[in-house]
Amino acid sequence: MRLAGKIAVITGAAQGIGRACAERFLSEGAKVVLGDLNAERLNATGSEIGTPETVLAKVTDVSKKEEVEALIAAAVERFGRIDIMVNNAGICPIVPFLDVTEETYDKVLAVNLKGAFFGTQAAGRQMIAQGQGGVIINMSSVNSGLANPNVAPYAISKGGMNQVTGTGAVAFAPHGIRVVGVGPGTIMSEMVKGDFINTAGHKAIMMRTPLGRYGEPEEVASVVAFLASDDASYITGETIYPDGGRRVLNYVMPEKE
């Protein structure tokens, strides 16, 4: 129960890693505020994982600054404060580099990067006003530093997100607020199932993953919970990569017979 009494806000919380984070936070004693654009899925998740006393679900488009701020305001109105912010909402269209349109590029950066920046800003402003510190966690990716031309806008957005984490950490450190990142590898979430695996190829993914398997949303959530807790009290400005060894690999793994 490391997070007992804490109030956590999570974007992109209706499914996948966001939902796994919410469930983990609840299991460790926190109350959670869930934001997502998919109203039907969001409300179902809220009712499935908790009660009105522990969970608040609010439809949120993180590409719109005012909606991110409204999510923070709703959390404070319901629970009185926020202690943890997880900027998790993200999209990842599979498009060859030369086929990326301006519309696709703008949409990905609006959700992934603009959403994370203004989520960090809004949460930081509220935490500073409270005067008791807090933790902001940005969901990055191994693609923040690896080159995959089929997800260029996504990779660009996650590279920028790492700078949101670093600059936010320095800006908020005097207030006792930590800003950290988590950069998953290939996690078996709704975002990865289907198009991503079909495009990259199961064999290719496994050959560049030393642990030889996909990660699970719950494994990412465990890292998020650690960073949100006092166990990580001296970590800020860093991004941790639960990626099965992907980033340190400088060759592909031998094909399994």
C-alpha positions in Angstrom: 0.0 0.0 0.0 2.8 2.4 -1.0 0.3 4.9 -2.5 -2.3 4.9 0.3 -4.2 8.2 0.4 -2.7 9.4 -2.9 -4.8 10.9 -5.7 -3.6 9.9 -9.2 -4.7 11.2 -12.6 -4.1 9.0 -15.6 -4.8 10.0 -19.3 -5.4 7.3 -21.9 -6.8 5.2 -19.0 -9.7 3.4 -20.7 -7.5 0.4 -21.8 -4.0 -1.0 -22.1 -1.2 0.5 -20.1 -3.3 3.3 -18.8 -5.9 0.9 -17.3 -3.2 -1.3 -15.9 -1.7 1.7 -14.1 -5.1 2.6 -12.7 -5.6 -1.0 -11.4 -2.1 -1.0 -9.9 -2.6 2.3 -8.2 -5.9 1.2 -6.7 -4.3 -2.0 -5.4 -1.7 0.1 -3.6 -4.3 2.3 -1.9 -4.6 5.3 -4.3 -7.8 6.9 -5.7 -7.7 7.4 -9.4 -9.1 9.9 -12.0 -9.3 8.4 -15.4 -9.2 10.5 -18.6 -9.8 9.2 -22.1 -11.5 10.2 -25.4 -13.4 6.9 -25.7 -16.4 7.7 -23.4 -18.0 4.2 -23.7 -14.8 2.3 -22.9 -13.8 4.8 -20.3 -17.0 4.5 -18.3 -16.9 0.8 -18.6 -13.4 0.7 -17.2 -14.3 3.0 -14.4 -17.1 0.8 -13.2 -15.1 -2.4 -13.7 -12.0 -1.4 -11.7 -13.4 0.6 -8.8 -16.3 2.4 -7.1 -17.5 6.0 -7.1 -15.5 6.5 -3.9 -12.3 5.4 -5.5 -12.6 6.2 -9.2 -13.7 9.2 -11.2 -13.9 8.9 -15.0 -13.9 12.1 -17.2 -14.0 12.2 -21.0 -10.9 14.1 -22.0 -9.2 15.1 -25.3 -5.6 15.7 -24.3 -4.9 17.5 -27.6 -6.9 20.4 -26.1 -5.2 22.3 -23.3 -8.5 23.4 -21.7 -9.7 19.8 -21.5 -6.5 18.7 -19.8 -6.9 21.5 -17.3 -10.5 20.5 -16.8 -9.4 17.0 -15.9 -7.1 18.3 -13.2 -9.8 20.6 -11.9 -12.3 17.7 -11.8 -9.8 15.6 -9.8 -9.3 18.4 -7.3 -13.1 19.0 -7.0 -13.8 15.4 -6.3 -10.8 14.4 -4.2 -9.4 17.7 -3.0 -5.9 17.4 -4.5 -3.6 15.5 -6.9 -0.4 13.7 -6.0 0.4 11.7 -9.2 -0.1 12.6 -12.8 0.5 10.0 -15.6 0.5 11.4 -19.1 -0.2 8.2 -20.9 -2.6 9.1 -23.7 -1.0 8.4 -27.1 -1.7 7.3 -30.7 0.6 5.5 -33.1 -0.4 5.4 -36.8 1.5 3.0 -38.9 2.5 5.0 -42.0 5.7 4.9 -44.1 7.8 8.1 -43.7 7.0 9.4 -47.2 3.3 8.9 -46.8 2.9 10.9 -43.6 0.4 13.7 -44.2 0.4 17.0 -42.4 -2.9 16.0 -40.8 -1.5 12.8 -39.4 1.7 14.5 -38.2 -0.2 17.3 -36.5 -2.7 14.9 -34.9 0.0 12.6 -33.4 2.0 15.5 -32.0 -1.1 17.1 -30.6 -2.1 14.0 -28.7 1.3 12.6 -27.7 3.5 15.7 -27.2 1.2 18.7 -26.7 -1.0 16.6 -24.4 2.0 15.5 -22.3 3.4 19.1 -22.1 0.1 20.7 -21.0 -0.6 17.7 -18.7 2.7 18.2 -17.0 2.1 22.0 -16.8 -1.4 21.7 -15.4 -0.4 19.0 -12.9 2.7 20.9 -11.9 0.8 24.2 -11.3 -1.7 22.4 -9.1 1.0 20.6 -7.1 2.9 23.8 -6.6 -0.3 25.4 -5.3 -0.8 22.5 -2.9 2.8 22.9 -1.6 3.4 19.3 -0.8 5.3 18.0 -3.8 4.1 15.3 -6.2 5.1 13.1 -9.1 4.5 13.5 -12.8 5.1 10.4 -15.1 5.3 10.7 -18.8 4.8 7.6 -20.9 7.6 7.6 -23.5 8.8 4.7 -25.7 11.9 2.9 -26.9 11.1 4.7 -30.1 12.1 8.0 -28.5 15.6 7.0 -29.4 15.3 4.2 -32.0 14.6 4.9 -35.7 11.5 3.2 -37.1 10.4 5.0 -40.3 7.0 3.4 -40.2 6.1 5.3 -37.0 8.0 8.6 -37.6 5.5 11.0 -36.0 5.1 8.8 -33.0 8.9 8.4 -32.5 9.4 12.2 -32.9 6.6 12.9 -30.3 8.3 10.5 -27.8 11.7 12.0 -28.4 10.1 15.4 -27.6 8.3 13.9 -24.6 11.7 13.0 -23.0 12.5 16.7 -23.1 9.2 17.5 -21.4 10.3 15.1 -18.7 13.8 16.7 -18.4 12.8 20.3 -18.5 9.8 19.8 -16.3 12.0 18.0 -13.7 14.4 21.0 -13.5 11.5 23.5 -13.4 9.6 21.7 -10.6 12.5 20.4 -8.5 12.6 23.5 -6.2 8.9 22.6 -5.3 9.7 19.0 -4.4 7.9 17.7 -7.5 9.6 14.9 -9.5 9.0 14.4 -13.2 10.0 11.1 -14.7 9.4 9.0 -17.7 8.7 5.3 -18.6 9.7 4.1 -22.1 8.1 0.7 -22.8 9.3 -1.7 -25.5 6.8 -3.8 -27.4 4.0 -4.3 -24.9 1.0 -6.5 -25.7 -1.6 -3.7 -25.5 -4.4 -2.7 -27.8 -2.0 -0.2 -29.5 0.4 -2.9 -30.5 -1.9 -5.8 -31.3 -2.9 -6.0 -34.9 -1.4 -3.4 -37.3 1.9 -2.8 -35.4 2.8 -6.5 -35.1 1.6 -7.2 -38.6 3.7 -4.4 -40.0 6.9 -5.1 -38.0 6.5 -8.8 -38.0 6.5 -11.1 -35.0 9.8 -12.7 -35.9 11.5 -9.4 -36.4 10.3 -8.1 -33.0 11.5 -11.2 -31.2 14.9 -11.1 -32.9 15.5 -7.6 -31.5 14.1 -8.4 -28.0 16.7 -10.2 -25.9 14.2 -11.5 -23.4 12.4 -13.1 -26.3 8.8 -12.1 -25.5 6.3 -9.2 -25.5 5.9 -7.2 -22.4 2.6 -7.0 -20.6 0.8 -3.8 -19.5 1.0 -4.9 -15.9 4.8 -5.0 -16.1 4.8 -1.3 -17.2 2.4 -0.4 -14.5 4.7 -1.9 -11.9 7.5 0.5 -13.0 5.0 3.4 -13.0 3.9 2.5 -9.4 7.6 2.4 -8.3 8.3 5.8 -9.8 5.1 7.2 -8.2 6.2 5.9 -4.8 8.7 7.2 -2.2 10.9 4.2 -3.2 11.9 6.5 -6.1 12.3 9.6 -4.1 15.7 10.5 -5.5 14.8 9.9 -9.2 13.8 12.8 -11.4 14.4 13.8 -15.0 15.1 10.3 -16.0 13.2 7.9 -18.3 13.3 4.1 -17.4 12.8 1.6 -20.2 11.0 -1.7 -19.5 11.8 -3.0 -23.0 13.1 -6.6 -22.6 16.6 -5.4 -23.4 15.8 -3.7 -26.8 17.8 -0.5 -26.3 21.1 -2.2 -25.4 21.0 -4.6 -28.3 23.5 -3.9 -31.1 22.6 -6.9 -33.2 19.6 -9.1 -33.8 19.0 -12.2 -31.7 19.5 -15.5 -33.6 16.4 -16.9 -35.1 14.9 -19.7 -33.0 14.4 -23.0 -34.8 
